[in-house]
């Protein structure tokens, strides 16, 4: 009797495994892990950018002390980003997700305005530390784009599984729901790295009595 019950249990378990596999259960596990991994990389690159901002602001301040509004906007935008708890669970809350992305978009705009300030300060544009920070920032923006695109692809695969038959039945049974992705508006706002044209005609240099801080090598 015990042997027969054990056989029956294994048979039921095997049938259930086949049913779940055929209804997309395993796909949900795989795609959900893909989303977690790709979103973690998005957060990592956003954090990398946020870490560059204070150094960038400080070096620009050394030459453009009168651009207070720009400095304030960057600092406040960075603070708003930092105030949002960026956890893996963020992708399960569409309202929180969109709030986070909107804050990142504001920071992107603020950084772009900060970099445009350099066009009015030839000595700043020539500063080695500023140029190095700009190169790091541009590289980070490109990494953000790559990481974001991978996340979008992972979410698309997952959401299609949630909505497709018969895997949608498994989704309803286990409570799987679609996850938020970047919207077209967000893509336009944050897809392009900030532009800095070091080849543009430079304004007249400051008077000889003016002084500028010496360049230094950034610490990594």
Phi and psi restraints in degrees (value plus and minus 20) as a CYANA .aco file:
   2 UNK   PHI     -82.1   -42.1
   2 UNK   PSI     -62.6   -22.6
   3 UNK   PHI     -82.8   -42.8
   3 UNK   PSI     -61.1   -21.1
   4 UNK   PHI     -84.4   -44.4
   4 UNK   PSI     -60.5   -20.5
   5 UNK   PHI     -86.0   -46.0
   5 UNK   PSI     -60.4   -20.4
   6 UNK   PHI     -82.8   -42.8
   6 UNK   PSI     -62.2   -22.2
   7 UNK   PHI     -82.3   -42.3
   7 UNK   PSI     -62.3   -22.3
   8 UNK   PHI     -83.3   -43.3
   8 UNK   PSI     -62.3   -22.3
   9 UNK   PHI     -81.8   -41.8
   9 UNK   PSI     -64.8   -24.8
  10 UNK   PHI     -85.3   -45.3
  10 UNK   PSI     -57.3   -17.3
  11 UNK   PHI     -85.1   -45.1
  11 UNK   PSI     -63.1   -23.1
  12 UNK   PHI     -84.2   -44.2
  12 UNK   PSI     -62.8   -22.8
  13 UNK   PHI     -81.9   -41.9
  13 UNK   PSI     -61.2   -21.2
  14 UNK   PHI     -85.1   -45.1
  14 UNK   PSI     -62.3   -22.3
  15 UNK   PHI     -83.8   -43.8
  15 UNK   PSI     -61.0   -21.0
  16 UNK   PHI     -83.8   -43.8
  16 UNK   PSI     -59.8   -19.8
  17 UNK   PHI     -83.1   -43.1
  17 UNK   PSI     -61.5   -21.5
  18 UNK   PHI     -85.3   -45.3
  18 UNK   PSI     -61.1   -21.1
  19 UNK   PHI     -84.1   -44.1
  19 UNK   PSI     -67.6   -27.6
  20 UNK   PHI     -83.5   -43.5
  20 UNK   PSI     -59.9   -19.9
  21 UNK   PHI     -83.4   -43.4
  21 UNK   PSI     -62.7   -22.7
  22 UNK   PHI     -90.1   -50.1
  22 UNK   PSI     -41.0    -1.0
  23 UNK   PHI    -119.1   -79.1
  23 UNK   PSI      -7.8    32.2
  24 UNK   PHI      72.5   112.5
  24 UNK   PSI     -12.9    27.1
  25 UNK   PHI     -79.5   -39.5
  25 UNK   PSI     -68.1   -28.1
  26 UNK   PHI     -83.9   -43.9
  26 UNK   PSI     -54.4   -14.4
  27 UNK   PHI     -84.0   -44.0
  27 UNK   PSI     -58.9   -18.9
  28 UNK   PHI     -80.8   -40.8
  28 UNK   PSI     -62.1   -22.1
  29 UNK   PHI     -83.2   -43.2
  29 UNK   PSI     -64.7   -24.7
  30 UNK   PHI     -86.7   -46.7
  30 UNK   PSI     -68.6   -28.6
  31 UNK   PHI     -90.1   -50.1
  31 UNK   PSI     -51.8   -11.8
  32 UNK   PHI     -85.6   -45.6
  32 UNK   PSI     -59.8   -19.8
  33 UNK   PHI     -86.8   -46.8
  33 UNK   PSI     -56.5   -16.5
  34 UNK   PHI     -82.3   -42.3
  34 UNK   PSI     -61.5   -21.5
  35 UNK   PHI     -83.4   -43.4
  35 UNK   PSI     -64.2   -24.2
  36 UNK   PHI     -80.4   -40.4
  36 UNK   PSI     -63.2   -23.2
  37 UNK   PHI     -88.2   -48.2
  37 UNK   PSI     -65.0   -25.0
  38 UNK   PHI     -90.4   -50.4
  38 UNK   PSI     -55.6   -15.6
  39 UNK   PHI     -88.4   -48.4
  39 UNK   PSI     -56.8   -16.8
  40 UNK   PHI     -80.5   -40.5
  40 UNK   PSI     -57.1   -17.1
  41 UNK   PHI     -91.0   -51.0
  41 UNK   PSI     -56.5   -16.5
  42 UNK   PHI     -78.8   -38.8
  42 UNK   PSI     -68.4   -28.4
  43 UNK   PHI     -82.4   -42.4
  43 UNK   PSI     -58.4   -18.4
  44 UNK   PHI     -81.8   -41.8
  44 UNK   PSI     -63.7   -23.7
  45 UNK   PHI     -92.3   -52.3
  45 UNK   PSI     -55.8   -15.8
  46 UNK   PHI     -82.8   -42.8
  46 UNK   PSI     -59.6   -19.6
  47 UNK   PHI     -86.5   -46.5
  47 UNK   PSI     -58.6   -18.6
  48 UNK   PHI     -78.5   -38.5
  48 UNK   PSI     -62.5   -22.5
  49 UNK   PHI     -86.1   -46.1
  49 UNK   PSI     -64.8   -24.8
  50 UNK   PHI     -79.5   -39.5
  50 UNK   PSI     -55.5   -15.5
  51 UNK   PHI     -88.7   -48.7
  51 UNK   PSI     -46.0    -6.0
  52 UNK   PHI     -98.5   -58.5
  52 UNK   PSI     -45.7    -5.7
  53 UNK   PHI     -78.4   -38.4
  53 UNK   PSI     -69.2   -29.2
  54 UNK   PHI     -77.8   -37.8
  54 UNK   PSI     -63.0   -23.0
  55 UNK   PHI     -83.9   -43.9
  55 UNK   PSI     -59.7   -19.7
  56 UNK   PHI     -84.5   -44.5
  56 UNK   PSI     -64.6   -24.6
  57 UNK   PHI     -81.0   -41.0
  57 UNK   PSI     -63.9   -23.9
  58 UNK   PHI     -84.0   -44.0
  58 UNK   PSI     -61.4   -21.4
  59 UNK   PHI     -90.3   -50.3
  59 UNK   PSI     -55.6   -15.6
  60 UNK   PHI     -88.5   -48.5
  60 UNK   PSI     -57.7   -17.7
  61 UNK   PHI     -79.0   -39.0
  61 UNK   PSI     -52.4   -12.4
  62 UNK   PHI     -82.0   -42.0
  62 UNK   PSI     -43.5    -3.5
  63 UNK   PHI    -133.0   -93.0
  63 UNK   PSI     -50.2   -10.2
  64 UNK   PHI    -139.4   -99.4
  64 UNK   PSI      41.9    81.9
  65 UNK   PHI     -84.3   -44.3
  65 UNK   PSI     -39.2     0.8
  66 UNK   PHI    -109.9   -69.9
  66 UNK   PSI     -23.3    16.7
  67 UNK   PHI    -108.6   -68.6
  67 UNK   PSI      32.0    72.0
  68 UNK   PHI     -82.8   -42.8
  68 UNK   PSI     -60.5   -20.5
  69 UNK   PHI     -80.3   -40.3
  69 UNK   PSI     -58.9   -18.9
  70 UNK   PHI     -87.2   -47.2
  70 UNK   PSI     -63.2   -23.2
  71 UNK   PHI     -83.4   -43.4
  71 UNK   PSI     -61.4   -21.4
  72 UNK   PHI     -83.8   -43.8
  72 UNK   PSI     -62.8   -22.8
  73 UNK   PHI     -84.6   -44.6
  73 UNK   PSI     -58.7   -18.7
  74 UNK   PHI     -87.5   -47.5
  74 UNK   PSI     -65.5   -25.5
  75 UNK   PHI     -82.2   -42.2
  75 UNK   PSI     -63.2   -23.2
  76 UNK   PHI     -88.1   -48.1
  76 UNK   PSI     -59.5   -19.5
  77 UNK   PHI     -84.1   -44.1
  77 UNK   PSI     -60.9   -20.9
  78 UNK   PHI     -85.2   -45.2
  78 UNK   PSI     -58.1   -18.1
  79 UNK   PHI     -85.0   -45.0
  79 UNK   PSI     -58.1   -18.1
  80 UNK   PHI     -86.1   -46.1
  80 UNK   PSI     -57.2   -17.2
  81 UNK   PHI     -84.9   -44.9
  81 UNK   PSI     -64.8   -24.8
  82 UNK   PHI     -88.1   -48.1
  82 UNK   PSI     -42.5    -2.5
  83 UNK   PHI     -95.7   -55.7
  83 UNK   PSI     -36.4     3.6
  84 UNK   PHI    -111.2   -71.2
  84 UNK   PSI     106.5   146.5
  85 UNK   PHI     -94.7   -54.7
  85 UNK   PSI      82.1   122.1
  86 UNK   PHI    -107.8   -67.8
  86 UNK   PSI      73.5   113.5
  87 UNK   PHI    -136.5   -96.5
  87 UNK   PSI     145.7   185.7
  88 UNK   PHI     -78.2   -38.2
  88 UNK   PSI     -48.5    -8.5
  89 UNK   PHI     -90.1   -50.1
  89 UNK   PSI     -30.3     9.7
  90 UNK   PHI     -79.7   -39.7
  90 UNK   PSI     -49.9    -9.9
  91 UNK   PHI     -94.1   -54.1
  91 UNK   PSI     -27.5    12.5
  92 UNK   PHI    -117.8   -77.8
  92 UNK   PSI     -21.3    18.7
  93 UNK   PHI    -145.3  -105.3
  93 UNK   PSI      81.0   121.0
  94 UNK   PHI     -83.4   -43.4
  94 UNK   PSI     -57.4   -17.4
  95 UNK   PHI     -83.8   -43.8
  95 UNK   PSI     -67.5   -27.5
  96 UNK   PHI     -85.4   -45.4
  96 UNK   PSI     -57.9   -17.9
  97 UNK   PHI     -80.4   -40.4
  97 UNK   PSI     -69.3   -29.3
  98 UNK   PHI     -86.1   -46.1
  98 UNK   PSI     -53.9   -13.9
  99 UNK   PHI     -84.5   -44.5
  99 UNK   PSI     -61.5   -21.5
 100 UNK   PHI     -84.3   -44.3
 100 UNK   PSI     -65.5   -25.5
 101 UNK   PHI     -85.4   -45.4
 101 UNK   PSI     -58.4   -18.4
 102 UNK   PHI     -82.9   -42.9
 102 UNK   PSI     -60.8   -20.8
 103 UNK   PHI     -84.7   -44.7
 103 UNK   PSI     -59.3   -19.3
 104 UNK   PHI     -84.8   -44.8
 104 UNK   PSI     -57.3   -17.3
 105 UNK   PHI     -83.8   -43.8
 105 UNK   PSI     -59.5   -19.5
 106 UNK   PHI     -84.1   -44.1
 106 UNK   PSI     -59.5   -19.5
 107 UNK   PHI     -86.0   -46.0
 107 UNK   PSI     -59.1   -19.1
 108 UNK   PHI     -79.0   -39.0
 108 UNK   PSI     -66.1   -26.1
 109 UNK   PHI     -83.4   -43.4
 109 UNK   PSI     -61.2   -21.2
 110 UNK   PHI     -85.4   -45.4
 110 UNK   PSI     -59.9   -19.9
 111 UNK   PHI     -85.1   -45.1
 111 UNK   PSI     -60.6   -20.6
 112 UNK   PHI     -79.9   -39.9
 112 UNK   PSI     -62.8   -22.8
 113 UNK   PHI     -85.5   -45.5
 113 UNK   PSI     -56.5   -16.5
 114 UNK   PHI     -84.1   -44.1
 114 UNK   PSI     -62.3   -22.3
 115 UNK   PHI     -88.4   -48.4
 115 UNK   PSI     -51.2   -11.2
 116 UNK   PHI     -85.9   -45.9
 116 UNK   PSI     -45.1    -5.1
 117 UNK   PHI     -79.1   -39.1
 117 UNK   PSI     -53.3   -13.3
 118 UNK   PHI     -79.8   -39.8
 118 UNK   PSI     -46.3    -6.3
 119 UNK   PHI     -82.9   -42.9
 119 UNK   PSI     -43.5    -3.5
 120 UNK   PHI    -114.0   -74.0
 120 UNK   PSI     -19.1    20.9
 121 UNK   PHI    -152.9  -112.9
 121 UNK   PSI      70.5   110.5
 122 UNK   PHI     -74.9   -34.9
 122 UNK   PSI     -59.9   -19.9
 123 UNK   PHI     -86.2   -46.2
 123 UNK   PSI     -54.3   -14.3
 124 UNK   PHI     -85.9   -45.9
 124 UNK   PSI     -63.5   -23.5
 125 UNK   PHI     -81.2   -41.2
 125 UNK   PSI     -49.5    -9.5
 126 UNK   PHI    -108.1   -68.1
 126 UNK   PSI     -29.7    10.3
 127 UNK   PHI     -87.6   -47.6
 127 UNK   PSI     107.7   147.7
 128 UNK   PHI     -83.0   -43.0
 128 UNK   PSI     -57.4   -17.4
 129 UNK   PHI     -86.7   -46.7
 129 UNK   PSI     -61.4   -21.4
 130 UNK   PHI     -83.6   -43.6
 130 UNK   PSI     -64.1   -24.1
 131 UNK   PHI     -84.6   -44.6
 131 UNK   PSI     -56.9   -16.9
 132 UNK   PHI     -88.3   -48.3
 132 UNK   PSI     -61.8   -21.8
 133 UNK   PHI     -84.1   -44.1
 133 UNK   PSI     -59.4   -19.4
 134 UNK   PHI     -82.4   -42.4
 134 UNK   PSI     -61.0   -21.0
 135 UNK   PHI     -84.8   -44.8
 135 UNK   PSI     -61.7   -21.7
 136 UNK   PHI     -83.7   -43.7
 136 UNK   PSI     -60.9   -20.9
 137 UNK   PHI     -85.5   -45.5
 137 UNK   PSI     -64.3   -24.3
 138 UNK   PHI     -83.2   -43.2
 138 UNK   PSI     -60.3   -20.3
 139 UNK   PHI     -83.8   -43.8
 139 UNK   PSI     -58.4   -18.4
 140 UNK   PHI     -87.1   -47.1
 140 UNK   PSI     -60.8   -20.8
 141 UNK   PHI     -80.3   -40.3
 141 UNK   PSI     -58.8   -18.8
 142 UNK   PHI     -86.6   -46.6
 142 UNK   PSI     -58.6   -18.6
 143 UNK   PHI     -86.1   -46.1
 143 UNK   PSI     -56.7   -16.7
 144 UNK   PHI     -81.1   -41.1
 144 UNK   PSI     -64.0   -24.0
 145 UNK   PHI     -80.5   -40.5
 145 UNK   PSI     -65.5   -25.5
 146 UNK   PHI     -83.3   -43.3
 146 UNK   PSI     -67.5   -27.5
 147 UNK   PHI     -83.4   -43.4
 147 UNK   PSI     -59.6   -19.6
 148 UNK   PHI     -86.1   -46.1
 148 UNK   PSI     -61.1   -21.1
 149 UNK   PHI     -84.6   -44.6
 149 UNK   PSI     -56.9   -16.9
 150 UNK   PHI     -86.3   -46.3
 150 UNK   PSI     -58.5   -18.5
 151 UNK   PHI     -84.5   -44.5
 151 UNK   PSI     -63.9   -23.9
 152 UNK   PHI     -78.3   -38.3
 152 UNK   PSI     -63.6   -23.6
 153 UNK   PHI     -84.8   -44.8
 153 UNK   PSI     -60.8   -20.8
 154 UNK   PHI     -85.8   -45.8
 154 UNK   PSI     -61.5   -21.5
 155 UNK   PHI     -86.5   -46.5
 155 UNK   PSI     -58.0   -18.0
 156 UNK   PHI     -80.5   -40.5
 156 UNK   PSI     -66.4   -26.4
 157 UNK   PHI     -81.1   -41.1
 157 UNK   PSI     -64.3   -24.3
 158 UNK   PHI     -84.7   -44.7
 158 UNK   PSI     -67.8   -27.8
 159 UNK   PHI     -84.8   -44.8
 159 UNK   PSI     -55.4   -15.4
 160 UNK   PHI     -83.0   -43.0
 160 UNK   PSI     -59.9   -19.9
 161 UNK   PHI     -85.6   -45.6
 161 UNK   PSI     -59.4   -19.4
 162 UNK   PHI     -82.1   -42.1
 162 UNK   PSI     -56.0   -16.0
 163 UNK   PHI    -114.0   -74.0
 163 UNK   PSI     -34.1     5.9
 164 UNK   PHI    -109.1   -69.1
 164 UNK   PSI     130.2   170.2
 165 UNK   PHI    -111.3   -71.3
 165 UNK   PSI     117.5   157.5
 166 UNK   PHI    -115.0   -75.0
 166 UNK   PSI     -16.4    23.6
 167 UNK   PHI     -84.2   -44.2
 167 UNK   PSI     -42.6    -2.6
 168 UNK   PHI     -84.7   -44.7
 168 UNK   PSI     -47.1    -7.1
 169 UNK   PHI     -87.9   -47.9
 169 UNK   PSI     -60.2   -20.2
 170 UNK   PHI     -84.9   -44.9
 170 UNK   PSI     -58.8   -18.8
 171 UNK   PHI     -80.8   -40.8
 171 UNK   PSI     -64.2   -24.2
 172 UNK   PHI     -86.2   -46.2
 172 UNK   PSI     -58.5   -18.5
 173 UNK   PHI     -85.0   -45.0
 173 UNK   PSI     -60.8   -20.8
 174 UNK   PHI    -123.3   -83.3
 174 UNK   PSI     -16.9    23.1
 175 UNK   PHI      58.5    98.5
 175 UNK   PSI       1.8    41.8
 176 UNK   PHI     -94.6   -54.6
 176 UNK   PSI     112.3   152.3
 177 UNK   PHI    -147.1  -107.1
 177 UNK   PSI     140.0   180.0
 178 UNK   PHI     -83.2   -43.2
 178 UNK   PSI     132.3   172.3
 179 UNK   PHI    -132.2   -92.2
 179 UNK   PSI     129.3   169.3
 180 UNK   PHI     -92.4   -52.4
 180 UNK   PSI     131.5   171.5
 181 UNK   PHI    -152.2  -112.2
 181 UNK   PSI    -199.1  -159.1
 182 UNK   PHI     -95.1   -55.1
 182 UNK   PSI     118.9   158.9
 183 UNK   PHI    -108.8   -68.8
 183 UNK   PSI     148.9   188.9
 184 UNK   PHI     -80.5   -40.5
 184 UNK   PSI     -60.6   -20.6
 185 UNK   PHI     -82.7   -42.7
 185 UNK   PSI     -63.0   -23.0
 186 UNK   PHI     -85.4   -45.4
 186 UNK   PSI     -58.2   -18.2
 187 UNK   PHI     -80.8   -40.8
 187 UNK   PSI     -63.0   -23.0
 188 UNK   PHI     -86.2   -46.2
 188 UNK   PSI     -54.4   -14.4
 189 UNK   PHI     -94.1   -54.1
 189 UNK   PSI     -52.9   -12.9
 190 UNK   PHI    -145.9  -105.9
 190 UNK   PSI     -12.1    27.9
 191 UNK   PHI    -100.6   -60.6
 191 UNK   PSI     -49.1    -9.1
 192 UNK   PHI    -115.2   -75.2
 192 UNK   PSI     110.5   150.5
 193 UNK   PHI     -83.6   -43.6
 193 UNK   PSI     132.0   172.0
 194 UNK   PHI     -77.0   -37.0
 194 UNK   PSI     121.9   161.9
 195 UNK   PHI    -119.7   -79.7
 195 UNK   PSI     112.0   152.0
 196 UNK   PHI    -155.8  -115.8
 196 UNK   PSI      96.1   136.1
 197 UNK   PHI    -121.6   -81.6
 197 UNK   PSI      79.1   119.1
 198 UNK   PHI     -97.9   -57.9
 198 UNK   PSI     -23.7    16.3
 199 UNK   PHI    -115.0   -75.0
 199 UNK   PSI     -21.4    18.6
 200 UNK   PHI     -88.6   -48.6
 200 UNK   PSI     130.4   170.4
 201 UNK   PHI     -76.6   -36.6
 201 UNK   PSI     112.5   152.5
 202 UNK   PHI    -107.3   -67.3
 202 UNK   PSI     120.4   160.4
 203 UNK   PHI     -85.8   -45.8
 203 UNK   PSI     150.6   190.6
 204 UNK   PHI     -80.1   -40.1
 204 UNK   PSI     122.7   162.7
 205 UNK   PHI     -91.1   -51.1
 205 UNK   PSI     135.0   175.0
 206 UNK   PHI     -83.1   -43.1
 206 UNK   PSI     143.2   183.2
 207 UNK   PHI     -80.8   -40.8
 207 UNK   PSI     137.0   177.0
 208 UNK   PHI     -81.9   -41.9
 208 UNK   PSI     -42.7    -2.7
 209 UNK   PHI     -96.6   -56.6
 209 UNK   PSI     -37.2     2.8
 210 UNK   PHI     -94.6   -54.6
 210 UNK   PSI     131.1   171.1
 211 UNK   PHI    -147.0  -107.0
 211 UNK   PSI     135.1   175.1
 212 UNK   PHI    -153.5  -113.5
 212 UNK   PSI     129.3   169.3
 213 UNK   PHI     -85.1   -45.1
 213 UNK   PSI     127.4   167.4
 214 UNK   PHI     -93.3   -53.3
 214 UNK   PSI     129.1   169.1
 215 UNK   PHI     -90.3   -50.3
 215 UNK   PSI     132.4   172.4
 216 UNK   PHI    -161.4  -121.4
 216 UNK   PSI     142.7   182.7
 217 UNK   PHI    -108.4   -68.4
 217 UNK   PSI     107.4   147.4
 218 UNK   PHI     -87.7   -47.7
 218 UNK   PSI     128.3   168.3
 219 UNK   PHI    -111.2   -71.2
 219 UNK   PSI     119.3   159.3
